[in-house]
Amino acid sequence: MEERAADKPQPYQGKEMAMTRRRHQKKMRQTFIWPLVKDAREVCIAGDFNAWTPLPMTRLYDCFQTVVDLAPGEYQYKFIVDGEWKLDPSTEEEIHNELGAANSIIRVR
């Protein structure tokens, strides 16, 4: 029996399809907060929800904050505080990526 190209497994197909479905689902507003500690001058957030591109956060009276619209799913992320990558101090939930580094996780339902 001859194998058709469509029957062959495609690399990353499942992840790409899941990301496509996420883009079309109703998004929920998620607020990320980094507490104002020491003399932090700049805080950004990056994760698989924005291709790990640092997104600057707004400095408020007692914290840095940003809002991101996310479709339901599980996302890995980290804060970047004055250039240093940090886990979210408000959650103990983390996962290790393929490089062995720990990332924080948020689950959007």
C-alpha positions in Angstrom: 0.0 0.0 0.0 1.4 3.4 -1.0 1.8 6.0 1.7 0.3 9.4 0.8 2.0 12.6 1.8 -1.1 13.6 3.8 -0.8 10.5 5.9 2.7 11.2 7.0 3.1 12.8 10.4 4.1 16.5 10.2 6.5 18.0 12.7 4.8 20.4 15.2 1.5 20.0 13.4 -0.4 19.5 16.7 1.1 22.6 18.3 0.5 24.8 15.2 -3.1 23.6 15.0 -3.6 24.3 18.7 -2.2 27.8 18.3 -4.5 28.4 15.3 -7.5 27.3 17.4 -6.4 29.6 20.2 -6.4 32.6 17.9 -10.0 32.1 17.1 -11.3 31.5 20.6 -12.8 34.1 22.8 -10.0 35.8 24.7 -9.9 36.6 28.4 -8.2 39.6 30.0 -5.3 38.5 32.3 -3.6 40.9 34.6 0.0 40.3 35.4 1.5 42.1 38.4 5.1 42.4 39.6 5.4 43.8 43.1 7.4 46.9 43.5 10.5 45.7 45.4 13.9 47.4 45.8 14.6 49.9 43.1 13.3 48.1 40.0 13.3 50.5 37.1 11.9 48.4 34.3 9.8 45.3 34.3 8.6 43.4 31.2 6.8 40.2 30.7 7.4 37.6 28.0 6.0 34.2 27.3 4.8 31.8 24.7 1.7 33.9 24.3 3.8 36.7 22.7 6.7 34.6 21.2 8.9 35.5 24.2 9.1 39.1 23.1 9.5 41.4 26.2 6.3 43.5 26.8 6.9 46.6 29.0 4.7 46.8 32.1 3.3 50.0 33.5 4.7 51.2 36.9 2.0 52.0 39.4 2.2 53.2 43.0 3.1 49.7 44.5 3.6 47.4 41.5 4.2 47.0 37.8 1.2 45.8 35.8 0.1 44.9 32.4 -3.1 43.3 30.9 -2.8 40.6 28.1 -5.8 39.1 26.3 -5.3 35.3 26.2 -7.4 32.6 24.7 -8.2 29.6 26.9 -5.1 27.4 27.3 -1.9 27.0 29.3 0.9 29.5 28.8 4.5 29.7 30.0 6.0 33.1 31.0 8.6 35.0 32.9 9.1 38.5 34.1 12.2 40.5 33.1 13.2 42.8 35.9 16.0 45.3 35.0 17.2 42.7 32.4 17.1 39.7 34.7 14.6 36.9 34.0 12.5 36.0 37.0 9.7 33.6 37.9 6.3 35.0 39.0 6.6 35.4 42.8 2.8 35.1 43.2 2.6 31.5 42.1 4.5 28.3 43.0 3.4 26.6 39.8 6.2 26.2 37.3 7.4 23.9 34.5 10.8 23.2 33.1 11.3 23.8 29.4 13.3 21.7 27.0 16.5 23.6 28.0 15.9 22.8 31.6 15.0 26.4 32.7 12.0 26.9 34.9 9.1 29.0 33.7 5.9 30.2 35.4 2.6 28.9 34.1 -0.9 30.4 33.8 -4.0 28.5 32.9 -6.8 30.4 31.2 -10.2 28.8 31.3 
